[in-house]
Amino acid sequence: MRTLLVVLFDDVQSLDVTGPVEVFMGAETHSPGTYSLVTASLDGAPVRTSSGLTLVPDHALADVPHPHTLLVPGGRGTRSPDPRLVDWLREHGARAERLVSICTGAILLARAGLLDGRRATTHWAYCDTLARHHPEIEVDPEPIYVRDGHVATSAGVTSGIDLALALVEEDLGREAALAIARHLVVFLRRPGNQAQFSAQLAAQTARREPLREVQQWITEHPGDDLTVESLAARARLSPRHFARAFQAETGMTPGRYVDRVRLEHARRLLEDTTDGIEEISRASGYGTSEAMRRAFVKALGAAPAEYRRRFRPATAH
């Protein structure tokens, strides 16, 4: 039996709490006697989440025995936390066999000195803040979750579900995690090194209509000729002017944007179809399976076939 303690505080993000809890309690239903869930706030008093919901904890933190897994969610309440909460985490966090943060919960762990010398992530909007205030932490803004020894940190909100599924898979095996993912109607599971957001979200939308049209064209035609010269002609600009304007307005070079779109397109085909690797590589603009393999290994740390195996879609019952 693994005791799972979820720390609650005012202005916590409700989904940071309920997402992972649904995964772990799904695992308990699947394999009874695996997890025991406990929630606790500083004084045992109810907390109000950032969305306005009220959560009633089981205990005060001082009354909770040593847990196996200590889970710290994020939310607005991490910006100016109660010093007593940080002190409690500093004292008890290091004792947990597994220390987990969801979203900006990493900021609380950092304040308590629990991430010093470790690699970690958090919500993409707060990675710079975390790195600036805690230079002793190796902050990685790209992946949706990071494991460093017994410490696991995740990116924003729903990525906590991915991390929880990964931990359940570690505890109970892939089939148990797959059964829970099916019940929740989610994929099992996004690999931890998958990027936090898509090319369209990562890049800004261009202000000028011709550049916006080019962005849309790239997304809809990843297998076409997407060289700077070809895209510039579509925007009716010189290649040099186009490249400068595209980067200035989107925050990303044309080549980088094309690379991300092609990777996402190939990834979706691997997840959602049974098409062969060669067919997917051509449809996604890579030309050869070897070119796609290199792109996948560089960006995701896994070859396309391995990515498909780890990220096969789960269907609802």
C-alpha positions in Angstrom: 0.0 0.0 0.0 1.5 3.3 -1.1 0.2 6.4 0.8 -0.4 9.3 -1.6 -0.5 12.7 0.1 -1.9 15.6 -1.9 -1.1 19.0 -0.4 -3.9 21.6 -0.6 -3.7 25.4 -0.2 -5.9 28.3 -1.2 -5.9 29.2 -4.9 -4.7 25.8 -5.9 -5.5 24.8 -9.5 -8.3 22.3 -9.1 -7.3 20.1 -12.1 -3.8 19.8 -10.8 -5.4 18.0 -7.8 -8.3 16.1 -9.4 -6.5 15.0 -12.6 -3.7 12.9 -10.9 -6.1 11.8 -8.1 -8.5 10.3 -10.7 -5.5 8.4 -12.2 -4.3 7.0 -8.8 -7.8 6.2 -7.6 -8.5 4.5 -10.9 -5.4 2.4 -10.2 -6.7 1.6 -6.7 -10.0 0.4 -8.2 -8.1 -1.7 -10.8 -5.7 -3.1 -8.2 -7.2 -2.8 -4.7 -4.7 -2.2 -1.9 -2.2 -0.3 -4.1 -2.8 3.3 -3.1 -4.2 5.1 -0.1 -5.2 8.7 -0.8 -4.8 11.5 1.8 -5.4 15.2 1.3 -4.2 17.8 3.8 -3.9 21.5 4.2 -1.8 23.5 6.7 -4.5 23.6 9.4 -6.9 21.1 8.0 -9.3 23.8 6.9 -11.1 23.8 3.6 -9.4 25.5 0.7 -10.8 27.5 -2.2 -9.4 26.7 -5.6 -8.5 29.2 -8.3 -11.7 28.2 -10.1 -13.9 28.8 -7.0 -14.4 25.2 -6.0 -14.0 24.4 -2.3 -11.9 21.3 -1.4 -12.2 19.8 2.1 -9.0 18.1 3.2 -8.9 14.9 5.3 -6.3 16.2 7.7 -4.0 19.0 8.8 -0.5 18.5 7.4 1.0 18.2 10.9 -1.2 15.2 11.6 -0.3 13.2 8.4 2.2 10.3 8.7 5.1 9.9 6.4 3.7 9.3 2.9 5.2 7.2 0.1 4.3 9.8 -2.6 4.0 13.5 -1.8 2.2 15.4 -4.5 2.3 19.2 -4.7 -0.1 20.8 -7.2 0.2 24.3 -8.6 -2.0 27.3 -9.1 -2.1 31.0 -8.1 -1.4 30.1 -4.5 2.2 29.2 -5.3 3.0 32.8 -6.1 3.0 34.1 -2.5 2.7 30.9 -0.4 2.3 30.7 3.3 5.8 30.5 4.8 4.6 27.7 7.0 3.8 25.6 3.9 7.3 26.1 2.5 8.8 25.2 5.9 6.7 22.0 6.1 7.7 21.0 2.5 11.4 21.6 3.4 11.2 19.3 6.4 9.0 16.6 5.0 9.5 16.7 1.2 13.0 15.2 1.4 11.6 12.2 3.4 9.1 11.1 0.7 10.1 8.1 -1.3 8.6 9.9 -4.3 8.2 13.7 -4.6 5.9 15.0 -7.3 4.9 18.4 -8.5 2.2 19.4 -10.9 2.5 22.6 -12.9 3.7 25.5 -10.7 3.9 23.2 -7.7 7.5 23.1 -8.8 7.9 26.7 -7.5 6.9 25.5 -4.0 9.5 22.7 -4.2 12.1 25.1 -5.4 11.3 27.5 -2.5 11.8 24.6 -0.2 15.2 23.8 -1.7 14.0 20.4 -2.9 14.9 20.9 -6.5 18.5 22.2 -6.0 20.9 20.5 -8.4 18.1 18.7 -10.2 16.6 18.9 -13.7 12.9 20.0 -13.5 10.1 21.6 -15.5 6.9 23.6 -14.9 4.2 25.3 -16.8 5.9 26.9 -19.9 4.8 30.4 -18.8 6.7 30.1 -15.6 9.9 28.3 -16.7 11.8 31.6 -17.1 10.7 32.7 -13.6 11.7 29.5 -12.0 15.1 29.5 -13.7 15.7 33.2 -12.9 14.9 32.9 -9.2 16.5 29.5 -8.7 19.6 29.2 -10.9 20.7 26.1 -9.0 17.9 24.2 -10.8 18.3 23.0 -14.4 15.0 24.2 -15.8 13.9 22.5 -19.0 10.9 24.3 -20.6 10.2 21.7 -23.3 9.0 18.4 -21.9 5.6 17.7 -20.3 7.3 16.0 -17.4 10.8 15.3 -16.1 12.0 12.5 -13.8 15.2 13.1 -11.8 15.8 10.4 -9.3 12.8 10.2 -6.9 11.7 13.7 -7.9 9.2 14.2 -10.8 8.0 17.5 -12.0 5.3 18.2 -14.7 4.3 21.0 -17.0 1.0 22.7 -17.0 -2.3 21.3 -15.7 -3.3 18.3 -17.9 0.3 17.0 -18.1 -0.2 16.0 -14.5 -2.4 13.2 -15.8 0.4 12.0 -18.1 2.9 12.0 -15.2 0.4 10.2 -12.9 -0.1 7.5 -15.6 3.6 7.1 -15.9 4.0 6.6 -12.2 1.1 4.1 -12.2 2.8 2.3 -15.1 6.0 2.2 -13.0 4.1 0.8 -10.0 1.7 -1.6 -11.6 2.8 -2.1 -15.2 1.6 -1.0 -18.6 -1.6 -2.9 -18.8 -2.9 -1.3 -15.6 -2.0 2.1 -16.8 -3.7 1.4 -20.1 -6.9 0.3 -18.4 -7.0 3.6 -16.5 -6.3 5.7 -19.5 -9.1 3.9 -21.4 -11.5 4.7 -18.5 -10.5 8.3 -18.5 -10.6 8.4 -22.4 -7.1 9.7 -22.7 -4.0 8.5 -24.5 -1.6 6.2 -22.7 0.5 8.2 -22.5 2.3 11.2 -23.9 6.0 10.6 -23.5 7.6 12.9 -21.0 9.9 14.5 -23.5 7.0 15.5 -25.8 6.9 19.3 -26.3 4.5 21.2 -24.0 2.7 22.8 -26.9 2.3 22.7 -30.7 4.0 24.8 -33.3 0.8 26.9 -33.7 0.8 27.6 -30.0 4.5 28.0 -29.7 4.6 30.6 -32.4 2.8 33.8 -32.5 0.2 34.4 -35.2 1.6 36.8 -37.8 0.0 40.2 -38.0 0.1 40.5 -41.8 -2.4 38.5 -43.8 0.1 37.0 -46.3 2.2 35.6 -43.5 -0.8 34.2 -41.6 -1.9 32.5 -44.9 1.6 31.0 -45.2 1.4 29.7 -41.6 -2.0 28.0 -42.4 -0.6 26.6 -45.7 2.3 25.0 -43.9 0.0 23.4 -41.4 -2.3 22.0 -44.1 0.4 21.0 -46.6 3.4 19.6 -44.6 4.4 17.3 -47.4 4.8 20.1 -50.0 7.8 22.1 -51.0 8.2 24.3 -47.9 11.6 25.9 -48.6 12.0 29.6 -47.8 12.0 30.4 -51.5 8.7 28.6 -52.1 7.0 30.1 -49.0 8.3 33.6 -49.9 6.8 33.3 -53.4 3.4 32.4 -51.8 3.6 35.5 -49.6 4.8 37.6 -52.6 7.9 38.6 -50.9 11.6 38.2 -51.6 13.1 35.2 -49.7 15.3 37.5 -47.5 12.4 39.8 -46.7 10.0 36.9 -46.0 12.5 35.1 -43.7 13.0 38.3 -41.6 9.3 39.2 -41.5 8.2 35.7 -40.6 10.6 35.5 -37.7 9.8 39.0 -36.5 6.1 38.4 -36.5 6.0 34.8 -35.3 9.1 34.6 -33.1 10.3 31.6 -35.0 12.3 31.1 -38.2 10.4 29.5 -41.2 12.6 26.4 -41.0 11.9 25.9 -37.3 8.2 26.4 -37.8 8.2 23.9 -40.7 10.2 21.4 -38.6 7.6 21.6 -35.8 4.6 21.3 -38.1 6.1 18.2 -39.8 7.0 16.5 -36.6 3.4 17.1 -35.2 1.9 15.8 -38.4 4.0 12.7 -38.4 3.3 12.2 -34.7 -0.5 12.4 -35.2 -0.3 9.9 -38.1 1.6 7.5 -35.9 -0.9 7.9 -33.1 -4.1 7.7 -35.2 -3.4 5.5 -38.2 -1.8 2.2 -39.2 0.1 3.8 -42.1 3.6 2.5 -42.6 6.6 4.5 -41.6 7.7 5.2 -45.2 4.2 6.4 -46.1 4.1 8.7 -43.1 7.6 10.1 -43.7 6.5 11.1 -47.3 3.2 12.5 -46.2 4.9 14.6 -43.5 7.5 16.1 -45.8 10.5 14.1 -44.6 11.0 12.2 -47.9 12.7 9.2 -46.3 12.1 7.2 -43.2 15.7 7.8 -42.1 15.2 11.6 -42.2 12.0 11.2 -40.1 13.8 8.9 -37.7 16.6 11.5 -37.1 14.0 14.2 -36.5 12.1 12.0 -34.0 15.2 11.0 -32.1 16.4 14.5 -31.9 13.1 16.0 -30.7 11.5 13.2 -28.8 14.3 10.8 -27.9 12.6 7.9 -29.6 12.4 6.5 -33.1 9.0 6.6 -34.9 8.3 2.9 -34.3 9.1 3.2 -30.6 7.0 6.3 -30.4 4.1 4.5 -31.9 4.5 1.6 -29.5 4.5 3.9 -26.5 1.8 6.2 -27.7 -0.8 4.0 -29.2 -4.3 5.5 -28.7 -6.5 4.2 -26.0 -10.2 3.8 -26.7 -13.2 4.2 -24.3 -15.0 1.2 -23.0 
